Amino acid sequence: MIGKDWTGNDLTEARMTTTVADAPAVPMTRIWRTIRDFILWSYERGTLQYDVMVTLILLFVFFSPYWINFHDKPVERNPHPSGVVVTPEAGGGFTYQIEGAAISGTEDATVRQQLLRIVEPISGEVSITKYEVLRDRQGRVLTYKVWAHKE
């Protein structure tokens, strides 16, 4: 008799010897076990390991945009080449103030067509109710004030 186990049974020499086949083929070191536990997220809240994992995630979220280009920039919007100021009217229409340099025609039909070409990309399909030309003291056209309603 060599000894007793925790239940009180006698241990024989045959039961105490182990073979090499019983041992794991690759010993798992403490570092690999820790890495596995981090990957499988097997630590409880409030432990040091849990706090380290959360800190690493937060560092990635806040500092990765400095080193990784995610290509998530907003699309650049080019403003209309002519300055247009849009103000809503009480009846559901809009008033557009357009720079005088944007219109080159002098006839009513040509001016309306050019005004529509400027206003429609901004507001969609509209019909011009009326327009008014604002001039300086020398008679040069400063702005066009256009009243339009959506169709």
QUISUL-V579297 format. One record per residue. N is the residue number from 1. BURIAL is 1 if it has 24 or more other ideal C-beta (glycine too) atoms within 12 Angstrom, else 0. Layout:
n = [N & N]
burial = [BURIAL & BURIAL]
This chain:
n = [1 & 2 & 3 & 4 & 5 & 6 & 7 & 8 & 9 & 10 & 11 & 12 & 13 & 14 & 15 & 16 & 17 & 18 & 19 & 20 & 21 & 22 & 23 & 24 & 25 & 26 & 27 & 28 & 29 & 30 & 31 & 32 & 33 & 34 & 35 & 36 & 37 & 38 & 39 & 40 & 41 & 42 & 43 & 44 & 45 & 46 & 47 & 48 & 49 & 50 & 51 & 52 & 53 & 54 & 55 & 56 & 57 & 58 & 59 & 60 & 61 & 62 & 63 & 64 & 65 & 66 & 67 & 68 & 69 & 70 & 71 & 72 & 73 & 74 & 75 & 76 & 77 & 78 & 79 & 80 & 81 & 82 & 83 & 84 & 85 & 86 & 87 & 88 & 89 & 90 & 91 & 92 & 93 & 94 & 95 & 96 & 97 & 98 & 99 & 100 & 101 & 102 & 103 & 104 & 105 & 106 & 107 & 108 & 109 & 110 & 111 & 112 & 113 & 114 & 115 & 116 & 117 & 118 & 119 & 120 & 121 & 122 & 123 & 124 & 125 & 126 & 127 & 128 & 129 & 130 & 131 & 132 & 133 & 134 & 135 & 136 & 137 & 138 & 139 & 140 & 141 & 142 & 143 & 144 & 145 & 146 & 147 & 148 & 149 & 150 & 151]
burial = [0 & 0 & 0 & 0 & 0 & 0 & 0 & 0 & 0 & 0 & 0 & 0 & 0 & 0 & 0 & 0 & 0 & 0 & 0 & 0 & 0 & 0 & 0 & 0 & 0 & 0 & 0 & 0 & 0 & 0 & 0 & 0 & 0 & 0 & 0 & 0 & 0 & 0 & 0 & 0 & 0 & 0 & 0 & 0 & 0 & 0 & 0 & 0 & 0 & 0 & 0 & 0 & 1 & 0 & 0 & 0 & 0 & 0 & 0 & 0 & 0 & 0 & 0 & 0 & 0 & 0 & 0 & 0 & 0 & 0 & 0 & 0 & 0 & 0 & 0 & 0 & 0 & 0 & 0 & 0 & 0 & 1 & 0 & 1 & 0 & 0 & 0 & 0 & 0 & 0 & 0 & 0 & 0 & 1 & 1 & 1 & 1 & 1 & 1 & 1 & 0 & 1 & 1 & 0 & 0 & 0 & 0 & 0 & 0 & 0 & 1 & 1 & 0 & 1 & 1 & 1 & 1 & 1 & 1 & 1 & 0 & 1 & 1 & 0 & 0 & 1 & 0 & 1 & 0 & 0 & 1 & 0 & 0 & 0 & 0 & 0 & 0 & 0 & 0 & 0 & 0 & 0 & 1 & 1 & 1 & 1 & 1 & 1 & 0 & 0 & 0]
